[in-house]
């Protein structure tokens, strides 16, 4: 709910939002004039009274205000929300295959704290900010209307607001239907590969859409090759390799549930003769494969985020260095390594440095094929500062691996 509370920043603070970011932290605020309830939309002024826009406030969170608009005279109402939703959809229609895609990506779509993924005719919603709770169902309704204008009928909406981040906002975890119940297993097709997505039990919102075009890039490299896909999850990179004509593919994942899903997806794509999956701890399994003399034409490393905080980055670097060193030892001379990080705090430069150290330790030379990021439906909103944008998290390298001789 919007009110007339004015939040004034300390002198010299607000560098992030002045540079185009979306967050104001608790230690940047000087005064708050007016009464408010956590989640209310308030007006933000610079130290000298200059109006900087509007955002919702939450005293439970270190991110005290998340900005909704730079225009102080903008009313935060249904027309405003419809404009934001319409702009997000028009952008996706221009840049990606929209059969399954991320339709709203929080701050990068100027709707902070809200994620909406579309899997064919199902929407999955994740809300991570208290202030967005009041708008959540209105936005879903508006989105259904915008999609209907393009002839897309949504048969159901499911909420997966069950991430730990909600606790930082003073929110309980929420998981359940928004509106009518429906069959929550959805078949999608991506890059010619069919998957069954379980939006209730799958990780995050059910599927990782951000790697869509990175998986497609690997199809070209994997044709006719022997491939090892580590941290395979639902078998996504492995199945892209298989459909591209890889001769033999092995996917590894520590989750028995993920391996069951991956095997079912292999059958769904008639790839069960060439694409296989095993339940294994990747860090333990790679040295065993090396000891057994196994070699692969292509090794793919798609680990979970080893760090979700700046403080834990040092340990994460060790983890990325170890996994890349072990992976590199399994690549044939002239073969390929795909390696990535989905951690916001593991920057492109830091990942590159870590992989370089791993290559040196493994006595391998790397020739970069390409560097990629998250798919365009997870847009990276640039800020005019040296800070890494909040919306930039996925870094993906493809290398050719050459022995040092």
ZAMARGU-4260 file (C-alpha; in steps of 0.2 Angstrom, whole numbers, plus 5000, padded with zeros to 4 digits):
<rodrens>
0) 5000/5000/5000 | 5007/5017/4995 | 5008/5031/5008 | 5016/5048/5010 | 5031/5043/5021
5) 5047/5051/5015 | 5064/5041/5017 | 5079/5053/5016 | 5097/5046/5012 | 5113/5050/5021
10) 5124/5062/5012 | 5136/5052/5001 | 5125/5037/5001 | 5113/5029/4988 | 5127/5026/4976
15) 5119/5009/4970 | 5103/5017/4965 | 5111/5032/4958 | 5120/5020/4947 | 5105/5011/4941
20) 5103/4998/4954 | 5087/4994/4963 | 5092/4992/4982 | 5094/5004/4997 | 5102/4996/5012
25) 5098/5000/5030 | 5114/5009/5033 | 5111/5021/5019 | 5096/5029/5027 | 5096/5045/5037
30) 5078/5049/5042 | 5061/5042/5039 | 5047/5055/5041 | 5029/5047/5042 | 5021/5031/5048
35) 5021/5015/5038 | 5019/4997/5039 | 5032/4985/5032 | 5029/4982/5014 | 5021/5000/5010
40) 5027/5010/4995 | 5037/5025/5001 | 5045/5040/4993 | 5064/5041/4993 | 5074/5058/4993
45) 5092/5061/4992 | 5101/5070/5007 | 5096/5087/4999 | 5078/5083/4996 | 5080/5078/4978
50) 5066/5065/4974 | 5074/5049/4968 | 5058/5038/4966 | 5047/5026/4975 | 5050/5008/4982
55) 5043/4997/4996 | 5051/4997/5013 | 5054/4983/5025 | 5063/4985/5041 | 5065/4966/5043
60) 5078/4966/5029 | 5095/4973/5027 | 5089/4978/5009 | 5078/4991/5017 | 5070/4998/5001
65) 5068/4990/4984 | 5064/5003/4971 | 5049/5001/4960 | 5050/5017/4949 | 5062/5032/4947
70) 5047/5044/4944 | 5041/5051/4960 | 5024/5056/4953 | 5021/5038/4946 | 5006/5030/4955
75) 5009/5012/4959 | 4992/5005/4954 | 4985/4992/4942 | 4989/5002/4926 | 5007/5003/4932
80) 5009/4985/4935 | 5000/4980/4919 | 5013/4991/4910 | 5028/4982/4919 | 5020/4965/4914
85) 5017/4970/4896 | 5034/4976/4894 | 5042/4960/4901 | 5031/4949/4889 | 5035/4960/4874
90) 5054/4959/4878 | 5053/4939/4879 | 5043/4938/4862 | 5057/4948/4854 | 5072/4939/4862
95) 5068/4920/4866 | 5057/4905/4862 | 5042/4909/4873 | 5035/4891/4874 | 5044/4889/4891
100) 5053/4904/4898 | 5055/4916/4912 | 5042/4930/4910 | 5047/4941/4925 | 5064/4942/4932
105) 5063/4953/4947 | 5074/4968/4947 | 5079/4966/4929 | 5060/4968/4924 | 5058/4982/4937
110) 5047/4971/4948 | 5059/4968/4962 | 5058/4951/4972 | 5046/4943/4960 | 5050/4928/4948
115) 5037/4921/4936 | 5042/4906/4925 | 5030/4900/4911 | 5031/4881/4907 | 5019/4879/4891
120) 5002/4883/4899 | 5007/4884/4917 | 5014/4898/4927 | 5026/4896/4942 | 5028/4911/4954
125) 5041/4914/4967 | 5040/4930/4978 | 5055/4934/4989 | 5051/4951/4995 | 5038/4957/5008
130) 5033/4972/4998 | 5029/4962/4982 | 5017/4950/4992 | 5003/4963/4990 | 5005/4964/4971
135) 5008/4946/4968 | 4991/4939/4963 | 4986/4955/4954 | 5002/4953/4943 | 4998/4935/4940
140) 4980/4940/4934 | 4987/4954/4923 | 5000/4942/4916 | 4986/4929/4911 | 4977/4943/4903
145) 4992/4949/4893 | 4996/4931/4887 | 4977/4929/4883 | 4979/4943/4871 | 4992/4933/4861
150) 4980/4918/4861 | 4989/4909/4876 | 4978/4901/4889 | 4985/4898/4906 | 4978/4882/4914
155) 4985/4884/4931 | 4997/4894/4943 | 5008/4887/4956 | 5018/4896/4969 | 5035/4891/4974
160) 5040/4904/4987 | 5049/4891/4998 | 5067/4898/4997 | 5076/4902/5013 | 5078/4920/5007
165) 5060/4924/5013 | 5066/4922/5031 | 5077/4937/5028 | 5061/4947/5024 | 5052/4941/5039
170) 5041/4930/5028 | 5036/4912/5030 | 5039/4899/5016 | 5024/4897/5005 | 5020/4883/4992
175) 5003/4879/4984 | 4991/4883/4971 | 4986/4901/4966 | 4968/4898/4960 | 4961/4881/4955
180) 4971/4865/4957 | 4978/4857/4941 | 4990/4843/4936 | 5007/4850/4941 | 5017/4839/4929
185) 5020/4848/4913 | 5029/4842/4897 | 5039/4855/4889 | 5051/4855/4874 | 5067/4865/4874
190) 5080/4864/4859 | 5071/4849/4853 | 5072/4839/4869 | 5056/4834/4879 | 5056/4835/4898
195) 5043/4832/4911 | 5044/4846/4923 | 5037/4843/4941 | 5033/4861/4947 | 5029/4855/4965
200) 5045/4845/4969 | 5058/4851/4956 | 5072/4862/4961 | 5068/4881/4962 | 5052/4883/4951
205) 5054/4866/4943 | 5067/4868/4929 | 5083/4878/4926 | 5078/4888/4910 | 5093/4900/4912
210) 5105/4887/4903 | 5093/4885/4888 | 5105/4892/4875 | 5121/4886/4883 | 5114/4868/4881
215) 5110/4872/4863 | 5128/4878/4861 | 5134/4861/4867 | 5124/4852/4854 | 5136/4857/4840
220) 5152/4851/4850 | 5145/4835/4857 | 5140/4827/4840 | 5149/4810/4838 | 5157/4812/4855
225) 5159/4803/4872 | 5152/4815/4885 | 5152/4816/4904 | 5139/4827/4911 | 5142/4831/4930
230) 5128/4838/4941 | 5116/4833/4928 | 5100/4837/4938 | 5086/4832/4926 | 5099/4826/4912
235) 5098/4843/4903 | 5115/4844/4895 | 5117/4825/4893 | 5100/4825/4883 | 5106/4839/4872
240) 5122/4830/4869 | 5112/4814/4865 | 5099/4822/4853 | 5114/4830/4844 | 5121/4813/4840
245) 5134/4810/4854 | 5140/4792/4853 | 5139/4789/4872 | 5134/4800/4887 | 5135/4798/4905
250) 5126/4809/4918 | 5130/4810/4936 | 5120/4818/4950 | 5120/4815/4969 | 5101/4815/4970
255) 5092/4799/4967 | 5076/4808/4962 | 5085/4819/4949 | 5093/4803/4942 | 5075/4795/4941
260) 5069/4810/4932 | 5084/4810/4920 | 5082/4792/4915 | 5063/4795/4912 | 5068/4810/4901
265) 5080/4799/4891 | 5066/4786/4888 | 5054/4801/4883 | 5067/4806/4870 | 5071/4788/4864
270) 5089/4791/4870 | 5090/4777/4883 | 5103/4767/4872 | 5116/4781/4872 | 5112/4792/4887
275) 5114/4785/4904 | 5113/4792/4922 | 5120/4786/4938 | 5118/4792/4956 | 5135/4798/4963
280) 5144/4812/4972 | 5153/4820/4958 | 5168/4826/4968 | 5171/4808/4974 | 5167/4800/4957
285) 5179/4810/4946 | 5195/4804/4954 | 5188/4786/4953 | 5185/4788/4934 | 5203/4795/4932
290) 5210/4780/4941 | 5201/4768/4930 | 5208/4777/4915 | 5192/4784/4908 | 5193/4798/4895
295) 5180/4809/4887 | 5179/4820/4872 | 5168/4832/4882 | 5166/4835/4901 | 5152/4847/4907
300) 5153/4854/4924 | 5137/4863/4930 | 5138/4863/4949 | 5126/4871/4961 | 5131/4888/4968
305) 5145/4885/4980 | 5142/4902/4988 | 5127/4912/4991 | 5136/4926/5001 | 5152/4937/4998
310) 5159/4930/5015 | 5159/4912/5008 | 5168/4916/4992 | 5185/4910/4997 | 5179/4892/5001
315) 5169/4892/4985 | 5184/4896/4975 | 5193/4881/4982 | 5177/4870/4977 | 5177/4877/4959
320) 5196/4874/4958 | 5194/4857/4964 | 5180/4852/4953 | 5188/4859/4937 | 5205/4851/4941
325) 5196/4834/4943 | 5186/4837/4927 | 5201/4842/4916 | 5210/4826/4920 | 5196/4816/4912
330) 5196/4826/4895 | 5206/4819/4880 | 5219/4829/4872 | 5210/4840/4860 | 5193/4837/4869
335) 5182/4850/4877 | 5177/4857/4894 | 5161/4866/4898 | 5162/4874/4915 | 5151/4887/4924
340) 5146/4895/4940 | 5128/4901/4945 | 5134/4911/4960 | 5132/4930/4959 | 5148/4932/4969
345) 5159/4921/4958 | 5162/4934/4945 | 5167/4931/4927 | 5185/4937/4932 | 5186/4926/4947
350) 5179/4911/4938 | 5192/4913/4924 | 5206/4915/4937 | 5200/4899/4946 | 5199/4889/4930
355) 5216/4895/4925 | 5223/4889/4941 | 5215/4872/4940 | 5222/4870/4922 | 5239/4874/4928
360) 5238/4861/4942 | 5231/4848/4930 | 5245/4852/4917 | 5233/4856/4904 | 5232/4871/4892
365) 5215/4879/4888 | 5209/4887/4872 | 5193/4897/4874 | 5179/4893/4862 | 5167/4905/4869
370) 5160/4913/4885 | 5141/4914/4888 | 5129/4920/4901 | 5111/4916/4906 | 5098/4916/4893
375) 5090/4932/4888 | 5074/4929/4897 | 5085/4931/4913 | 5091/4948/4907 | 5106/4957/4915
380) 5101/4975/4920 | 5117/4985/4919 | 5121/4998/4932 | 5133/5013/4928 | 5145/5008/4941
385) 5159/4995/4944 | 5147/4985/4955 | 5142/4968/4948 | 5123/4970/4943 | 5111/4961/4955
390) 5103/4952/4940 | 5120/4944/4933 | 5124/4927/4940 | 5127/4914/4927 | 5145/4912/4919
395) 5148/4899/4906 | 5165/4895/4898 | 5168/4882/4884 | 5186/4877/4881 | 5196/4866/4871
400) 5208/4856/4882 | 5226/4853/4876 | 5240/4844/4885 | 5255/4854/4889 | 5269/4846/4878
</rodrens>
